Amino acid sequence: MEHQLSFANEEYARKKKTTRRDKFLAEMNRVVPWARLVELILPHYPKGKRGRPPIGIEKMLRVYFLQQWYGLADEALEDTIYDSQSMRGFAGINLGHSGVPDATTLLNFRHLLEAHELTKRILEEVNAHLTEHGLLMREGTLVDATIIAAPSSTKNKSGERDPEMHQTKKGNQWCFGMKAHIGADAASGLVHSVTGTAANVSDISQTHELLHGEEKVVHADAGYIGVEKRPEIIDGHSGMEWRVAARRGKIKALPESWIKDLTLGYEKLKARTRALVEHPFHIVKNLFKHRKARYRGIKKNTSQLEVLFCAGESGHRQEGPAERGIRHTLPANPLETLLNHPAASHEPSMRDQGEASWISSPRYSGKKTAWEHLEKRAFAELCFNQRLPKPPCRRFQRRRARRTSSRSCSAARSVFFYMSAPCPRAHSGLRAGCS
């Protein structure tokens, strides 16, 4: 938006320090496709054939985004724009020519977006813009949900809480409010799908709403176990690969052995990829301070969440696994890979009997395990489909000494130990079989 500068704007532009608000608004002014969003709202916006001419769409849209980013009420936003020169410059408001939109105008514009479900289309338009620039890969999806608290007080006009909200128990704590479900790109962490429900709705029931249909692999936490068996997934999203975390109780039940260490290391690799879905929640809850619902009803709060996640992915893009050199396509279960590995052919009966025999066998329950019959580094790359970092030599020596005395190392350190330990049979030709 180009406007003629006033003397006040010229004086503000000459200041010596650029504030964090100026940097943030300048970045959002650059990355948000304002022209495409204006074309999206134009068919539903008043034409102004009668009565007072309406305020420009882009100006109202910028003011609306300011309200969501800084968590301001309608009246508070009007006062803040009058006080802040940086906000007036971002919204294109010159007090010498036009005033700030009042609280009623802001309320009507927000209701216009909610009535025509334009917030969802705004998110889709921003995703299309990011896809054109190669930031949204669409090969994998991360799904997760978070609870947004709502006021539980009944000291209001109706004397009751919001009927659309509900309570749920997370751990040992009861929460009242709604739940925000998101689907994010596995390579970049950008949110492409948002849906809102009451807090008592399960995460797994909204999985089909978070998939765009082009992904090949989906990453989820233990709350989504069994999602591939649901009828809506079988009908519309069959054929994709599901990377769901295992429950802690199932892993704890495994006996202390190298199989448990390998399983824990594999779960940690899955968690490293899945952790990227927590970044949008951090932006919305910690940076935008949206920790409690601000409206009554699921629809209004979902519309606000769509705008918040849209703004978050535009201005706070995080580095994804591809940019960090991490592959998000993890291999199959490493235990199955081990049992079917050609290097394990020295014990065909145990390979045929399966995992239980490997655990119960006294030959593999102590220090001398099947790792003595495999080239460790090549086997680790085969199981995890990537090269894991090797610990420094001094740390490795201390870690090895501690492991011989007790099992005080963590699961990840145990995997690093197996990878880094020298193999007495490194010259047996097993490297070629593991490559």
N, C-alpha and C positions, 0 to 999 in steps of 0.2 A: 504494500500500500504506500503510495507516494503522496506526500502532502508538503505544502510549503512550511518551512520551519519558522516559528516565531522567535522572538528574542529570548524567551525563557527556555525554549528547546535548544537554541544555539548555545546558551550559557551552560545548560546541563550536559550537552555533548562535549564540552571542553573540559569536563572534570578530569582530574588526574587518575582516579581509581575507578576501575570497572567492577561493580559489585557482582555477587553471585547471582542475584536476581536478573541483572542485565545480561549476564552470560547465558543463563538458562532461557530467558525469553528470546534472545538472539538466535540460540540454537533451534528452538521450537519454530521460530519464524522462518528458518531456513529449511527444516526437514519436513514440516507438515505440508501436504499438497492442498493448499487453501483453494486454488482455482477449481480443483475437482470436487471438493466438498461444497463449494458454492453452487456448482451446477447440480449437485445432488439435492440440495434443499430448495433450489429455485422453483420447481413446479408446485411446491406446497406452501410457499411463502406468500403473504398478502401482496396484491399488485398495487394497492394504493390508489385505486380509481376514485374512491370517495373518502372524505375525511382527511385527517392529517397524514402526510406521506410517511411511509414506514422507514425505519432506520435500515441502512445497508446490511445485506446478509453477512458479508465478511466481517463487518464490525461487530455484529451481534454474536457471530460464531466465535470470534476471538475473545469477547467478553465472557461468553459461556465457558470457554476453556479455562480462562483465568479463574472463574469461580470454582471449577472442579479441581484445578491444580492446587489452589491455596485453601480449599475447604471453607469458603466464606458463604454466609447467608446473603440473601438478595440485598438487604439494606446495608450490610457490612461491606459487600462488594462495591456498592455505589460510593460509599464513603472512602474506601481504600483507593479506588481509581482517582477520586478527587485529590487524595493526598500524595499518590505515587506518580512521579513523572515517568518512570520506566514502564508502568502499566499503561499509562495514557499513550506513550509512544508505540507500545506493542499493539494496542487496539486501534491506533490511528485516530485518536480523539484530540482535537485542538479546542481548548476551552474558549478561544477567541471566536470560533465559528460555530461550534455545536457543543451541547452539553453531554453529560454522561447519561446513558440509558437508566431510567429509574427502576425501582424494585418491581413494579407491576409489569413493565415491559420485559424484564428478565424472566419473570414468572411465566408470562404468556409464551415466550420463545421456548422455554424448557418444556412446557406442556405441548407445544407444537411438535417438538422432536419426539416426545413420548407417544403422542397420539398416532403418528405415522411410522413409528418404529425406525426412525432415522438414525438413532445411535448405533444400531446393529449394522446398518448399511454404511455408516461412517467407518466402523471397524473393518468391514469388508473392503471398502475403498482404499483405506490405508494399507491393508494387506496386499491388495493388488498392486499398489504403488511400490511396496517393498519387494514384491516378487519380480516386478519389471527391472528393478535395480540389482537383482541377484542376492537379496538378503534373506529371503524366505525360500528354503530349499524344498520343503514338502516331501521329503523322503522318510522322515520319522516324526512321531508325535509323542510328547510327554503329557500325561494327564494327571491332574491332582485337584484337590479342593481345599478350601479354607473356610473357617467360620467367621462371619461378620456379626459382631454382637449388636443387639437392638435394645432400646430402653425397656426395662422390665417393670418400670413403675406404673402404677394405675392412677396416679394423681393427674388426671387429665379430664377433659370435658365428658368423655364417654365413660370414664371410670373403669376402663379395661385396657389390657395390652393389645398390641397389634394382632388381630386374629390370623393373619397370614404367616406370622412368625411362629416358631416352635422351639421347644427346648430339646437338648440332647446332652449326652454325657460323653466327654472326651477325657479318657483316663479316669481320674477320680474327681473331676470337676464338672459341674453342670453348667451349660451355656444356653442362653436364650438369644435367638436371632435367626439369621439366614446363612446359607452356604453358597459360596461362589465356586463354581466348577470351571476350570479352564483347560484348554488344549493348546500346547505350545510346540513350536518347531524344535526338533531334537538337535539341530545343528546350530541354531542361532539363539534359541530361547524366546523368540517373538511369539506373542499370543495370537492365535488365529480363531479361537472359538471361546465364547463365554456364555454361561447359562447360570441362572440363579434359582434356587429352591429354598424351601424351609430347611432349618438346620437338622431335622430328624430324617431327611431323605438320604439314603445311602449313596456313597460315591459311585459304586458300580452301576447303579441304575441310570446314570446320566452319561455313560461312556459313549454311547452311540451318537449323542448330540455334540460331542467334542471332536469327532473325526471328520476330516474333509474328504476321505475316500481315496486319496492318492498316496497315502503313506504305505510303506512296506513293513515297518516295524513300529510297535507301540511300547512305550516304557511306562510302568506304573508301580505303585508301592503295594504293600501286602493287602491293602484294603480292596484291591481289584482281583484277588485270587478267584479263579473260575469264570472270568469275564468272557472267555472264548466259548463257553457253553451256553450263554444266554441267547434266547431266540432272536432278539433284534440284532445281535452281532452276527449270528449265523446267516441270517437272511440278507443283510446289507453290507457286512464287512468281513466276509469270510476270506481265507487265503492269506491273511497278514500274520506276521510273527509277533508274538506277545512276550515281552520281557517284564515279568511281574516278580517282585521281590518275594523271597520266601519268608515264612513266619519265623520269629525268633525261637519259639518253642520247639519247632521242628529241628532247627540247627543245634539247639542246646541238647536235644535228646541224642545226638550222635556221640559215640564214644570218642575219647581223646585219642586222635590219630592224625596222620597226615591227610586223611580224607576230609576230616573236619576243617583242618587248616586250609585246604584247597577250596572247600566250599565257601568258607568265610571270605577268602580272597576274591573268589568269583562274585560273591554278593557285593563286596566293596566296589568292584569295577562297575557293576550295574548301578550302584548308588551314585558313583561319580557322574555318570551320564544323567541320571534322574534328578540330581541336585540342581540342575539348571532351571527346572520348573519353579523353584522357590524364589528365584530372582524377581519375577513380576510381583509376587506377593510382598517381597521386601520393598519394592518401589511404591506400591499402592498403600501399604500399611505404615511404613516407616518414613518414606519421603513425602508422600502426599497426605499422611496422617489420617487415612481413612480406615479407622479401626472400629467404628460404630456406624450403623445405618442412620442416615440423615432424613429419610422419608418414611412414610407408612406405606406398606405394600411391597410385594416382591417385584412387581413390574417396574416401579419407579427406581428402586435401588439397583435393579439389574441394568437399567438404562444408564445409570450413573457409573456402574462398574465397567460397562463397555467403553465409555469415554475415558475412564481412568486408565484402563489397560491399553487403549489405543494411544493415549498420550505417553504412557510409560514406554511402550515399544518404539515410539518415534524418537524420544529424546534420551532414553537410557538403554541403548542396545548393548547387550552383554556379549562377551566372547563365548562362542559355542565350542563344542568338542572338536569340530573340524578346524577351528582357528587355533586351538591349543594343541593340535596334533593328536587328538584322542579319537579313536574310531567308535562311533555309537552303534555299530553292528557287531555285537558281541557274539561269540561262538555258542555252540550248543553246550549242554552240561559237560564240564570238564571230566566228571567221573565216568560218564559214558565214553568220552574220548579216550580216557586211559584204559578202560576195559577192552576197547576195540582196537587199541594201538598195536601195530605189528611188533613193537619191542616187548610186549607182554606175552609173546607167544612161547616164552620159555616155560610158562605154567598154564597150559591150555585148559586143564581141568578147572582151575580157579577162575580163569577168564570166563568160562562157560557158566560157572555157578553164580557169578554176579558179584555185586557190591558187598553183600552180607558176608561172603566167604573171605573177601579181602580184609574186612574189618575184624572178623573173629580169628583169623589165622594167626598163630603165634609168630610166624615168620615175618609178618608185616606189621605187627603191633608194637615192636620196640624201635630201637634206633635204626636197625637195618631194615629199611623198607624197600618198596619197589623203586624208589628214587635211585638206588644203587644200580639198577639195571637200565636206567634211562639217562640220556644226556640232558642235564637239567635245564640248561638255558633254552635249548631248542624245544624241549617239551613244554616249557612255560609259554613260549611264543605260540606254540601250536594250540594250547588250551585257551589262552586269553586273546589270541588274534592280534596282539600288539606287543611292543617291547616295553616292559615296565622299567622304572628307574632302578639303577643298581646302587646300593648304599656305599658310602666311602669305606675304604679299607679298614681304618681304625675302628669305626663303628661296627663293621662286620666282625672284626675279631672279638670285640667285647660282647656282641650279640651272640656269637657262637659259643663263647665261654659260659654265658648265662644260660643258654639253652641246654648245655650238657648237664647243668646242675638242677635246673627246674624249668617248668613251662611258664615262665613269666612274660614271654614275648607275646605281643598281640598277634591276631590272625594275619594281618597284613605283613608284619615283620617276619612271620614264619614263612610266608610265600616268598618274600625277598631273600630269606635265608636259603630256601631250596633253590632259588634261581641262581644265587651267587656262589653257592658251595661248589668247590671243584669236584669234578666227576672222575673217579678212577678209571672208568671205561670210556673216556672221551674219544679214544682212538679205536673204538670197536666198530665204527661205521654206522652208529645209530643216528648221527647227525643227518645223514642223507635220508634216513627213513622218517625223520621228524620235520624236515623242511617242507 
